[in-house]
């Protein structure tokens, strides 16, 4: 089977692009929508993000918890937000190397915004058999591409539910 390095999903949310960008570009809030991310650690950068801003993401899958060091690579208000994950660890992100890149694009769609979330596997140097074995071990028998496709879908649906609910209130 050919290894898939990039997956994405899109959804239309009934709010302007800037509203979605402002929500997604606050890594500390990502835990409100993501099935795996819990937000950031207390010592992470503040709310203002720009390319080069770093933060430590907190994550969980079942009983397993870990942290990641991330660097913002794009922060184009209302257009695009992206970051790369380049270190990981149980309590501190000590193991360094390319892990993944996450990107969010925001495009006007009628009276709302088409949000596209993309995950890219940056573990290009890993042999396919090693990546496959690791993926099946840590993602209940699936590849990371399959696992992240489901996570992206849940994240986008949760984001839409919250932002559209906020609009009505």
Secondary structure, 3 states (H helix, E strand, C coil): CCCCCEEEEEEEECCCHHHHHHHHCCHHHHHHCCCCEEEECCCCCCCCCCCCCEEEEEEEECCEEEEEEEEEEEEECCCEEEEEEEEEECCCCCEEEEEEEEEEEEEEECCEEEEEEEEEECCCCCCHHHHHHHHHHHCCCCCHHHHHHHHHHHHHHHHHHHHHHHHHC
